[in-house]
């Protein structure tokens, strides 16, 4: 199966027929998805999107780690829209500027922009899942843990009460059960310092660790519980989602 050749209707059918994860979709506002989509992870990806497909979001914020360093540590492409085989998706320019106004390290900058961004792998799935939404694309261009905390803080501040879905692009490998067990333990125990140390070490095999860590921090701040879907089937990379486990305060 060539995922890139699937029609919008075919993607909808795959999501509809994906494994039901027995969670209230109204409580899910964060997804953890692979940087690239292929036949080895597509089933899990569809199961992950099934947790939110019945919702309507105004905006989707797609977070990904840039391979290497960017001069602008938190960069957002200047595009007014992004185009896929299913059509155009408008950029939420107002929210993009809110990010820039919130903290000093956010910039509208194109130095990391390319058609190879993980954003372009997710947009067709998002277009097949939701009828009308706009998007903000954000790349993490620095390995400094302080930048990850700054991003998480800003996502918390700007998006908690907005009708937005956050999609974190990161490859969590399924090929090393011991590493996944350690990673799950760090997440479950809310061991932020241990997780930061792990994700900045040479022992990790997570690709997109900065995006993954920012998602962990936002979920922790919002009181969301993270579920990694390693129990569904053998896949190259593990998907996941974060669900609300306590009432959201107004």
C-alpha positions as CSV (number, residue, x, y, z in Angstrom):
1,X,0.0,0.0,0.0
2,X,1.4,3.4,-1.0
3,X,-0.1,5.8,1.6
4,X,0.8,8.8,-0.6
5,X,-1.5,7.6,-3.3
6,X,-4.6,7.0,-1.1
7,X,-7.6,9.2,-1.9
8,X,-9.3,11.3,0.8
9,X,-12.1,8.8,0.9
10,X,-9.8,5.9,1.3
11,X,-8.0,7.5,4.2
12,X,-11.4,8.2,5.8
13,X,-12.3,4.5,5.4
14,X,-9.0,3.4,7.0
15,X,-9.6,5.7,10.0
16,X,-13.2,4.5,10.3
17,X,-12.1,0.9,10.3
18,X,-9.1,1.4,12.6
19,X,-9.0,-0.2,16.0
20,X,-11.2,1.6,18.5
21,X,-9.1,2.7,21.5
22,X,-12.0,3.1,23.9
23,X,-11.4,6.7,24.8
24,X,-13.7,9.7,24.8
25,X,-12.6,11.7,21.8
26,X,-13.8,14.9,23.4
27,X,-11.0,14.6,25.9
28,X,-8.1,14.2,23.3
29,X,-6.4,17.3,22.0
30,X,-2.8,16.1,21.4
31,X,-1.5,13.4,19.0
32,X,2.0,11.9,18.8
33,X,2.6,10.7,15.2
34,X,5.6,9.6,13.1
35,X,7.6,12.0,11.1
36,X,6.9,10.0,8.0
37,X,4.0,7.7,7.2
38,X,4.3,4.3,5.5
39,X,2.5,0.9,5.5
40,X,4.3,-0.2,8.7
41,X,2.8,2.6,10.8
42,X,-0.3,3.6,8.9
43,X,-2.7,1.3,11.0
44,X,-1.5,2.8,14.2
45,X,-1.7,6.3,12.7
46,X,-5.3,5.7,11.7
47,X,-6.2,4.4,15.2
48,X,-4.6,7.5,16.6
49,X,-6.6,9.9,14.4
50,X,-9.7,8.0,15.2
51,X,-9.5,9.4,18.7
52,X,-10.2,12.9,17.4
53,X,-12.0,12.4,14.1
54,X,-15.4,13.2,15.5
55,X,-14.3,16.6,16.8
56,X,-14.2,19.9,15.0
57,X,-11.0,22.0,15.5
58,X,-10.5,25.6,14.4
59,X,-6.7,25.2,14.2
60,X,-4.2,22.4,14.1
61,X,-0.6,23.3,15.3
62,X,2.0,20.9,13.9
63,X,5.2,20.7,15.9
64,X,8.3,19.0,14.6
65,X,12.1,19.0,15.3
66,X,14.4,20.3,12.7
67,X,17.3,18.1,11.9
68,X,20.3,20.2,13.0
69,X,20.2,23.8,14.2
70,X,18.3,26.8,12.9
71,X,19.4,30.3,13.4
72,X,15.9,31.0,14.7
73,X,15.3,28.6,17.5
74,X,11.6,28.3,17.1
75,X,10.7,28.9,13.5
76,X,7.4,29.2,11.7
77,X,7.3,29.3,7.9
78,X,5.9,32.5,6.4
79,X,3.4,30.7,4.1
80,X,-0.1,32.1,3.9
81,X,-1.2,28.6,3.0
82,X,0.1,25.0,2.5
83,X,-1.0,22.9,-0.5
84,X,-1.3,19.1,-0.8
85,X,-2.9,16.8,-3.3
86,X,-6.2,17.5,-1.5
87,X,-6.1,21.3,-1.8
88,X,-5.0,24.3,0.2
89,X,-5.0,24.7,4.0
90,X,-4.8,28.3,5.2
91,X,-2.3,29.4,7.9
92,X,-3.6,31.0,11.0
93,X,-1.6,34.2,10.8
94,X,-3.1,35.7,13.9
95,X,-2.0,32.7,16.1
96,X,1.4,32.6,14.4
97,X,1.9,36.3,15.4
98,X,0.7,35.5,19.0
99,X,3.5,33.0,19.3
100,X,6.0,35.7,18.3
101,X,4.5,38.2,20.7
102,X,4.5,35.7,23.6
103,X,8.3,34.9,23.8
104,X,11.5,36.2,22.2
105,X,12.6,32.9,20.5
106,X,9.6,32.5,18.2
107,X,10.2,33.8,14.6
108,X,8.4,33.8,11.3
109,X,11.3,32.4,9.3
110,X,11.7,30.1,6.2
111,X,15.2,28.8,6.8
112,X,13.9,25.4,7.7
113,X,11.1,25.2,5.3
114,X,11.0,22.4,2.7
115,X,8.5,20.0,1.1
116,X,10.2,17.3,3.2
117,X,8.7,18.7,6.5
118,X,6.7,16.3,8.6
119,X,3.9,18.8,8.2
120,X,3.3,17.7,4.6
121,X,3.0,14.0,5.7
122,X,0.3,14.9,8.2
123,X,-1.8,17.5,6.3
124,X,-3.5,15.0,3.9
125,X,-4.5,12.9,6.9
126,X,-5.8,16.0,8.6
127,X,-7.7,17.1,5.5
128,X,-9.3,13.7,5.3
129,X,-10.3,13.9,8.9
130,X,-11.6,17.4,9.3
131,X,-13.7,19.6,7.0
132,X,-12.5,23.0,7.9
133,X,-9.4,24.1,9.8
134,X,-6.4,26.3,9.6
135,X,-2.8,25.4,10.6
136,X,0.3,26.7,12.2
137,X,3.6,24.9,11.4
138,X,6.4,25.2,14.0
139,X,9.9,23.8,13.9
140,X,12.2,23.4,16.9
141,X,15.7,24.4,15.7
142,X,17.8,24.1,18.9
143,X,18.7,21.4,21.3
144,X,18.7,23.6,24.4
145,X,16.2,22.1,27.0
146,X,15.3,25.7,27.9
147,X,13.9,26.2,24.4
148,X,11.7,23.1,24.8
149,X,10.4,24.4,28.1
150,X,9.8,27.8,26.5
151,X,7.8,26.1,23.7
152,X,5.8,24.0,26.1
153,X,5.0,27.1,28.3
154,X,3.8,29.0,25.2
155,X,1.7,26.2,23.9
156,X,0.2,26.0,27.4
157,X,-0.5,29.7,27.6
158,X,-1.9,30.2,24.1
159,X,-3.8,27.0,23.4
160,X,-5.3,25.7,26.6
161,X,-8.6,27.5,26.0
162,X,-8.5,27.6,22.2
163,X,-10.2,25.0,20.0
164,X,-7.0,23.6,18.7
165,X,-5.4,20.2,18.1
166,X,-1.6,19.9,18.7
167,X,0.2,17.3,16.5
168,X,3.7,16.4,17.7
169,X,5.8,14.7,15.0
170,X,8.3,12.2,16.5
171,X,9.5,8.7,15.7
172,X,9.3,6.6,18.9
173,X,10.9,3.3,17.8
174,X,9.1,0.0,18.4
175,X,12.2,-2.1,17.7
176,X,13.8,-1.7,21.1
177,X,11.4,-2.9,23.9
178,X,13.8,-2.0,26.7
179,X,14.2,1.5,25.5
180,X,10.4,1.9,25.1
181,X,10.0,0.5,28.6
182,X,12.4,3.1,30.0
183,X,10.8,5.9,28.1
184,X,7.3,4.8,29.3
185,X,8.6,4.7,32.9
186,X,10.0,8.2,32.6
187,X,6.7,9.5,31.2
188,X,4.5,7.7,33.8
189,X,6.7,8.8,36.7
190,X,6.6,12.4,35.4
191,X,10.4,12.3,35.6
192,X,11.1,15.5,33.7
193,X,14.8,15.8,34.5
194,X,15.4,12.1,33.7
195,X,13.4,12.5,30.4
196,X,15.4,15.6,29.5
197,X,18.6,13.8,30.2
198,X,17.6,10.8,28.2
199,X,16.4,12.8,25.2
200,X,19.6,14.7,25.1
201,X,21.8,11.6,25.4
202,X,23.5,9.5,22.8
203,X,21.6,6.4,23.9
204,X,18.2,7.5,22.6
205,X,16.8,6.4,19.3
206,X,13.8,8.7,19.3
207,X,13.9,10.9,16.2
208,X,12.1,14.2,17.0
209,X,12.9,14.0,20.7
210,X,12.4,17.8,21.1
211,X,8.9,17.7,19.8
212,X,8.2,14.6,21.9
213,X,9.4,16.3,25.0
214,X,7.5,19.5,24.4
215,X,4.3,17.3,24.2
216,X,5.1,15.6,27.4
217,X,5.5,18.9,29.2
218,X,2.2,20.4,27.8
219,X,0.3,17.2,28.7
220,X,1.7,17.3,32.2
221,X,0.8,21.0,32.6
222,X,-2.8,20.3,31.4
223,X,-3.2,17.2,33.5
224,X,-3.5,15.0,30.4
225,X,-2.5,11.3,30.4
226,X,-0.3,10.0,27.6
227,X,-1.1,6.7,25.9
228,X,1.6,5.2,23.6
229,X,0.0,2.6,21.3
230,X,2.7,-0.1,21.3
231,X,0.2,-2.7,22.2
232,X,-1.8,-2.6,18.9
233,X,0.6,-4.3,16.5
234,X,4.2,-4.4,15.5
235,X,5.1,-1.2,13.7
236,X,8.3,0.7,12.9
237,X,7.3,3.6,15.1
238,X,4.8,4.1,17.9
239,X,2.0,6.6,17.8
240,X,0.1,8.0,20.8
241,X,-2.3,10.6,22.1
242,X,-2.9,12.6,25.3
243,X,-6.3,12.6,26.9
244,X,-7.8,14.8,29.6
245,X,-8.2,13.0,32.9
246,X,-9.4,15.8,35.1
247,X,-11.9,18.7,34.5
248,X,-10.5,21.6,32.6
249,X,-10.7,24.8,34.7
250,X,-12.2,27.9,33.1
